[in-house]
Amino acid sequence: MKKDIIIAGGGAAGAMAAWFAVEKGFDVSLVEMKERGQYHPCSGVYPLHSLRGFPPLPDSVFERDMVTMRVMSPTNDALIDAREFKTTLGKIILRSRFDNYMIDVAEKKGAEIRDRTRITKIEVKPDQVSVHVKDSNDAESIISGDILFLATGTSGLHFHDQLGIEKPHLVQTVIGEFECTEDHIEHALSSGAYHYYVNKKITGIGPFWITCRKDTFNAGIIDYKVTKERFVEAMQKDPRVKSLFAGSKEKVWPGQKSAYTTTLIPCAPIKTPYSNRLLVLGDAAGLAQAFYYEGVWEARESAKYAVDTITRLREEHKAPTADNLADYKKSLARNLVNKFLRSGRKNSWLFWQAQPDETLWYYFCDAMQKNKDLRALIVKCFEADYATSDVDLDFKAGELIFQSIPMLRKVLYAPHFLKAGSIK
Ligand SMILES: Cc1cc2nc3c(=O)[nH]c(=O)nc-3n(C[C@H](O)[C@H](O)[C@H](O)COP(=O)(O)OP(=O)(O)OC[C@H]3O[C@@H](n4cnc5c(N)ncnc54)[C@H](O)[C@@H]3O)c2cc1C
């Protein structure tokens, strides 16, 4: 039986695509190599804006409200508490639970879910796509369909070679899982704060983070090259960071071999996320930014635009040729790449790549401590839809941070802010 859509990968992008596609009446088969509910390395930050434009999710898929964010530099520290503005920053998710919920919904609505099934080969032919799979009993079969959604994240990049498409640029990350008491989360971890610690001696590209779940938290680093040993060393180096781990224990979730996972995060979108009978979704298309590092929302957004694109083709009786699928790239550019991901690139440059130390991040923390308007603006950034907002939040925040820099130093840093477009 030929399917309308074959979805390779049942992570955030694939699961959401299956859900949306069956709702539009497509005959869908989703293939995922893992068992449902297995650990998926992800910190779990799910900002408020990510909830908009998707079907509501029950409270049971969320670990906790994210109400605080602590930003730290080697010599500075500030806390944003969204309760100061009677709101939250978003939610925290555990991916095994979150993805599982989406897969279950898609299945109930009629999608065929083949989990514990590994894709071994993908062929795109002029008249169909063929996906070769091997299930948990090593039984091999071929699924054929009209179009393929490639949503295999960063763990299926060999398919890019097989299909002759560009791979996204990547950085490495180590994530460690820990258990602790709620009391530790409340007091040592500032009411479940999402800690964002920027220190060039520790990482070369992204933050050192801590994100609290329920009775557990995860921590990690992002860099061009990371190791578990470097991460453990980073945990011990700064007494303030070390104290955040005091009394906690390593935790191993179902599907994990150890409490530490080394994996990859994309840092730039690929140029052509489509070809004949093929759309590339989520991390496989490079739709995340290492400095902001959230990618679950981008993955789910890409699922929405992929399904919208092929729904339009069906209505217009058009074939899924590369030319006809090119609208998908335009939707990604308009809604993700040109605004939100660009903001990530700009801020990554300004606070990270532009200077040899973390002075500008120090001033960011400083301004955050002292200026309620900046805190309000940062809280707004978690809620804003960058694609539709007329307000340039980065520019407004940039101005407030720049104001906090001592007069003599302003001369030194003005070119950076000007280049990032954060002041005029
Ligand atoms: C350490 C870390 C921390 C992160 N923190 C955050 C965060 O706080 N917030 C946030 O929003 N994002 C975060 N991200 C990014 C986020 O996890 C990804 O952007 C998101 O998972 C992308 O979804 P996806 O569906 O494209 O890929 P994935 O979720 O990776 O899904 C791909 C799926 O394809 C399956 N697959 C691969 N190969 C095959 C095959 N051969 N056969 C069958 N199935 C296959 C995999 O098993 C996987 O389930 C983090 C990422 C990492 C690594």
The ligand as a Tripos MOL2 file, in Angstrom:
@<TRIPOS>MOLECULE
LIG
   53    58     1     0     0
SMALL
NO_CHARGES

@<TRIPOS>ATOM
      1 C1         21.5960   18.7220   24.8590 C.3       1 LIG1
      2 C2         20.4840   19.4020   24.1310 C.ar      1 LIG1
      3 C3         19.7110   20.3490   24.7760 C.ar      1 LIG1
      4 C4         18.6420   20.9440   24.0990 C.ar      1 LIG1
      5 N1         17.8460   21.8050   24.7770 N.ar      1 LIG1
      6 C5         16.7530   22.3140   24.1780 C.ar      1 LIG1
      7 C6         15.8230   23.1060   24.8970 C.ar      1 LIG1
      8 O1         15.9920   23.3620   26.0700 O.2       1 LIG1
      9 N2         14.7370   23.5650   24.2470 N.ar      1 LIG1
     10 C7         14.5120   23.2710   22.9350 C.ar      1 LIG1
     11 O2         13.4890   23.7100   22.3940 O.2       1 LIG1
     12 N3         15.3910   22.5380   22.2330 N.ar      1 LIG1
     13 C8         16.4890   22.0410   22.8090 C.ar      1 LIG1
     14 N4         17.3490   21.2680   22.1000 N.ar      1 LIG1
     15 C9         17.1420   21.0860   20.6670 C.3       1 LIG1
     16 C10        16.0360   20.0820   20.3940 C.3       1 LIG1
     17 O3         16.2070   18.9180   21.1500 O.3       1 LIG1
     18 C11        16.0080   19.7410   18.8920 C.3       1 LIG1
     19 O4         16.0400   20.9320   18.1460 O.3       1 LIG1
     20 C12        14.7690   18.9380   18.5520 C.3       1 LIG1
     21 O5         14.8110   17.6850   19.1790 O.3       1 LIG1
     22 C13        14.6520   18.7540   17.0400 C.3       1 LIG1
     23 O6         13.5830   17.8800   16.7540 O.3       1 LIG1
     24 P1         13.6620   16.9020   15.5040 P.3       1 LIG1
     25 O7         12.3610   16.1860   15.4650 O.co2     1 LIG1
     26 O8         14.1170   17.6580   14.3240 O.co2     1 LIG1
     27 O9         14.8210   15.8820   15.8560 O.3       1 LIG1
     28 P2         14.8070   14.7950   17.0040 P.3       1 LIG1
     29 O10        13.9300   15.2280   18.1060 O.co2     1 LIG1
     30 O11        16.2170   14.4850   17.2860 O.co2     1 LIG1
     31 O12        14.1120   13.5290   16.3380 O.3       1 LIG1
     32 C14        14.7270   12.7600   15.3460 C.3       1 LIG1
     33 C15        14.2280   11.3480   15.4960 C.3       1 LIG1
     34 O13        14.6490   10.5750   14.3820 O.3       1 LIG1
     35 C16        14.9480    9.2820   14.8340 C.3       1 LIG1
     36 N5         15.8390    8.6230   13.8750 N.ar      1 LIG1
     37 C17        17.0950    9.0050   13.5100 C.ar      1 LIG1
     38 N6         17.6040    8.1260   12.6170 N.ar      1 LIG1
     39 C18        16.6530    7.1890   12.4070 C.ar      1 LIG1
     40 C19        16.5940    6.0110   11.6120 C.ar      1 LIG1
     41 N7         17.6320    5.6040   10.8680 N.pl3     1 LIG1
     42 N8         15.4560    5.2720   11.6370 N.ar      1 LIG1
     43 C20        14.3950    5.6460   12.4000 C.ar      1 LIG1
     44 N9         14.4040    6.7380   13.1920 N.ar      1 LIG1
     45 C21        15.5200    7.5060   13.1970 C.ar      1 LIG1
     46 C22        15.6150    9.5180   16.1980 C.3       1 LIG1
     47 O14        15.5500    8.3600   17.0060 O.3       1 LIG1
     48 C23        14.7980   10.6770   16.7450 C.3       1 LIG1
     49 O15        13.7550   10.2530   17.5800 O.3       1 LIG1
     50 C24        18.4070   20.6400   22.7460 C.ar      1 LIG1
     51 C25        19.1960   19.7000   22.0840 C.ar      1 LIG1
     52 C26        20.2120   19.0720   22.7770 C.ar      1 LIG1
     53 C27        21.0310   18.0350   22.0580 C.3       1 LIG1
@<TRIPOS>BOND
     1     1     2 1
     2     2     3 ar
     3     2    52 ar
     4     3     4 ar
     5     4     5 ar
     6     4    50 ar
     7     5     6 ar
     8     6     7 ar
     9     6    13 1
    10     7     8 2
    11     7     9 ar
    12     9    10 ar
    13    10    11 2
    14    10    12 ar
    15    12    13 ar
    16    13    14 ar
    17    14    15 1
    18    14    50 ar
    19    15    16 1
    20    16    17 1
    21    16    18 1
    22    18    19 1
    23    18    20 1
    24    20    21 1
    25    20    22 1
    26    22    23 1
    27    23    24 1
    28    24    25 2
    29    24    26 1
    30    24    27 1
    31    27    28 1
    32    28    29 2
    33    28    30 1
    34    28    31 1
    35    31    32 1
    36    32    33 1
    37    33    34 1
    38    33    48 1
    39    34    35 1
    40    35    36 1
    41    35    46 1
    42    36    37 ar
    43    36    45 ar
    44    37    38 ar
    45    38    39 ar
    46    39    40 ar
    47    39    45 ar
    48    40    41 1
    49    40    42 ar
    50    42    43 ar
    51    43    44 ar
    52    44    45 ar
    53    46    47 1
    54    46    48 1
    55    48    49 1
    56    50    51 ar
    57    51    52 ar
    58    52    53 1
@<TRIPOS>SUBSTRUCTURE
     1 LIG1         1 GROUP 0 **** ****
